[in-house]
Amino acid sequence: MFHKNIKLILAALIIGSGIWSFTDGEIGNGIFFIFLSLIPIFLYFKNEFILLAFLKLRKQDFPGAQKWLSRIKNPETALVLKQQGYYNYLHGIMLSQTNLIQAEKYFKKAIEFGLSMDMDLAVAKLNLAGVAMTRRRKLEATNLLNEAKKLDKQNMLKDQIVMMKEQMKKM
């Protein structure tokens, strides 16, 4: 993994090569270099290891996702804020299967750093509501469920939200 600043320097060098090719009269090479510079720019905003961990999670391969996330050595400096949010979000999802206390910590960090998609934010708040429910904090769980319901615009989490509200009535 390249540091985020190295990715920007690499993109600037490739763009510089493209401009130099334009001035030399090699228009085709210049266009190729400009398009090639889009790769490090894309990887600046979307970390490659986080993308690979998402792919592993889609296949329910938790050890594989953990392997890709463990390759990010220093997430505070190597990742931009949104990437740090998704880094913590992925750790929270993986830990929610086994350790709810640590998962709560990661989900709170993910919400603090920010997630770019409303659906991811809704899932994080739904998981936090579940943790609050298990700790008998009914008011916090209700607030988090309402926030998750507002963020769930496609009604993909409707069944889980209804099921959690039914369980809260029994508390």
C-alpha positions in Angstrom: 0.0 0.0 0.0 1.3 3.4 -0.9 0.9 6.3 1.5 -1.9 8.7 0.4 0.6 11.5 -0.4 2.7 9.2 -2.6 -0.5 8.4 -4.6 -1.0 12.1 -5.2 2.7 12.6 -6.2 2.5 9.6 -8.6 -0.7 11.1 -10.2 1.1 14.4 -10.6 4.1 12.8 -12.2 1.9 10.8 -14.6 -0.1 14.0 -15.5 3.2 15.8 -16.1 4.3 13.0 -18.4 1.0 13.4 -20.3 1.5 17.1 -20.7 5.1 16.6 -21.8 3.8 14.1 -24.4 1.3 16.7 -25.6 4.0 19.2 -26.1 6.1 16.7 -28.0 3.3 16.1 -30.4 2.5 12.6 -29.1 -1.2 13.2 -28.5 -2.1 9.5 -28.1 0.5 8.9 -25.4 -0.6 12.1 -23.6 -4.2 11.0 -23.5 -3.1 7.6 -22.3 -1.1 9.2 -19.5 -4.0 11.4 -18.4 -6.3 8.4 -18.2 -3.6 6.4 -16.4 -3.3 9.1 -13.8 -7.0 8.5 -12.8 -6.0 5.2 -11.1 -3.9 6.7 -8.3 -6.4 9.5 -7.9 -9.2 7.0 -7.5 -7.1 5.0 -5.0 -6.4 8.1 -3.0 -10.2 8.4 -2.3 -10.9 4.7 -2.2 -8.3 2.6 -0.4 -7.5 -0.6 -2.3 -7.3 -2.8 0.9 -10.7 -1.5 2.1 -12.2 -2.3 -1.3 -10.7 -5.8 -1.2 -12.1 -6.3 2.4 -15.5 -5.2 1.2 -15.4 -7.9 -1.6 -14.4 -10.5 1.0 -17.2 -9.5 3.3 -19.8 -9.8 0.4 -18.7 -13.5 0.2 -19.0 -13.8 4.1 -15.2 -14.5 4.2 -14.5 -12.8 7.6 -10.9 -14.1 7.9 -10.1 -13.0 4.4 -11.5 -9.5 5.1 -9.5 -9.3 8.3 -6.4 -10.3 6.4 -6.8 -7.4 4.0 -7.7 -4.9 6.8 -4.6 -6.0 8.8 -2.4 -4.9 5.9 -3.2 -1.3 6.7 -0.5 -0.6 9.2 -1.2 2.9 10.5 -4.8 3.9 9.6 -4.7 7.3 11.3 -2.0 8.6 8.9 -2.4 6.3 5.8 -6.2 6.9 5.3 -8.3 9.9 4.7 -11.2 10.5 7.2 -13.9 8.7 5.2 -11.6 5.8 4.8 -10.9 5.7 8.5 -14.7 5.6 9.0 -15.0 2.6 6.7 -12.0 0.9 8.3 -13.7 1.1 11.7 -17.1 0.2 10.1 -15.6 -3.0 8.7 -14.0 -3.9 12.0 -17.3 -3.3 13.7 -19.2 -5.6 11.3 -16.7 -8.4 11.8 -16.6 -8.0 15.6 -20.4 -7.8 15.9 -20.5 -11.5 15.4 -18.4 -12.3 18.4 -17.6 -9.3 20.7 -20.3 -6.6 21.0 -18.4 -4.4 23.3 -15.5 -3.9 20.9 -17.9 -3.7 18.0 -19.7 -0.8 19.7 -16.4 1.1 20.0 -15.7 0.6 16.3 -19.2 1.6 15.2 -19.0 4.8 17.2 -15.7 5.7 15.7 -17.1 4.9 12.2 -20.0 7.3 12.8 -17.6 9.9 14.2 -15.3 9.8 11.2 -18.2 9.6 8.8 -19.6 7.2 6.2 -20.4 8.4 2.8 -23.4 6.2 2.2 -26.6 6.6 4.2 -27.2 2.8 4.1 -23.8 2.1 5.8 -24.7 4.8 8.4 -28.1 3.1 9.0 -26.4 -0.3 9.4 -24.0 1.1 11.9 -26.7 2.8 13.9 -28.9 -0.3 13.8 -26.0 -2.4 15.2 -25.4 0.3 17.9 -29.1 0.1 18.8 -28.7 -3.7 19.2 -25.8 -3.2 21.5 -27.7 -0.6 23.5 -30.7 -3.0 23.7 -28.5 -5.8 25.1 -27.1 -3.4 27.7 -30.7 -2.4 28.7 -30.4 1.2 27.5 -33.9 1.5 26.0 -33.9 5.3 25.3 -30.6 5.2 23.5 -31.7 2.2 21.5 -35.0 3.9 20.5 -33.2 7.0 19.3 -30.7 5.0 17.3 -33.5 2.9 15.7 -35.3 6.1 14.7 -32.2 7.5 13.2 -31.6 4.2 11.3 -35.1 4.3 10.0 -34.7 7.8 8.7 -31.5 6.8 6.9 -32.9 3.7 5.4 -34.5 5.2 2.3 -34.8 1.9 0.3 -36.4 0.1 3.2 -33.8 -2.6 3.2 -33.5 -2.7 6.9 -37.3 -2.4 7.6 -37.6 -6.0 8.8 -34.7 -5.7 11.2 -35.9 -2.4 12.6 -39.4 -3.8 13.2 -38.0 -6.9 14.8 -35.9 -4.8 17.2 -38.8 -2.6 18.1 -40.8 -5.7 18.9 -38.0 -7.0 21.2 -37.8 -3.6 22.9 -41.5 -3.7 23.7 -40.8 -7.0 25.6 -38.0 -5.4 27.7 
